[in-house]
Amino acid sequence: MSGIASRLEAVRSTLPEGVELVAVSKFHPVEALREAYDAGQRTFAESRVQELVPKTEAMPPDVRWHFIGHLQRNKAKLVVGRADLIESVDSEALLELIDRLAAERGIVQRVLLEAHVAAEEAKSGFEPGALLDYFRRGAYRNLRATHICGIMGMATNTDDAARIDADFAALATLLHDIHMAAPDLRGCDVLSMGMSDDYPAAIAHGATHVRVGTAIFGPREY
Ligand SMILES: *Cc1c(COP(=O)(O)O)cnc(C)c1O
């Protein structure tokens, strides 16, 4: 078994049933993705459009691609319809643009809204209050070709386990509060949180999807 196949198996063995493993393959070559594919992995995530596009063309068609990076408006066209799930929608303007592009193409684009709960200011995403306000206003009802499937978030990058726990708890609470604010919302149940260093804690707080890169593919060379 290759290193990637055995690490993939090791990660999988720790996941409870019902938690989906998203293999974060950014900065890794197609050969590495192939090894994971041959070991049965079908969901991969990329954070840069210029990597997503050639990889979708090089990999088999049954791969489901998630986009997890900051998406610039002028590149949205390349991602809509190509990514099965855009996890990193971080503004209403981007959401509206995606909706317009998806409607033009006659598809339904699945997305997650990215929520910012971590201590770092640099990390992007909706503030929890702004996200709740979006649902309270019922703005999602104007979307024609976009399905909001849930939320995505990251914990603070720290060794402080209590802070990480608090961040994941805040994300779980936020999804619950969204359901309360928008009782007519359907199919908005994805809670994507947890990375290589903290995914067990994310699962303990109800993650449905974990995004694991380094623990499968090894360190990235930027
Ligand atoms: C890179 C990245 C990950 C994976 O991080 P690892 O620590 O390598 O597991 C998960 N989520 C997002 C949004 C990322 O950008």
The ligand as a Gaussian input file, in Angstrom:
#p B3LYP/6-31G(d) Opt

LIG

0 1
 C       -5.994000      23.590000       3.688000
 C       -7.339000      23.542000       4.264000
 C       -7.777000      22.410000       4.989000
 C       -6.907000      21.206000       5.289000
 O       -5.889000      21.490000       6.190000
 P       -4.934000      20.335000       6.791000
 O       -4.418000      20.918000       8.039000
 O       -3.872000      20.102000       5.773000
 O       -5.774000      19.129000       7.014000
 C       -9.090000      22.413000       5.430000
 N       -9.919000      23.449000       5.203000
 C       -9.537000      24.537000       4.522000
 C      -10.508000      25.634000       4.302000
 C       -8.241000      24.625000       4.034000
 O       -7.875000      25.731000       3.358000

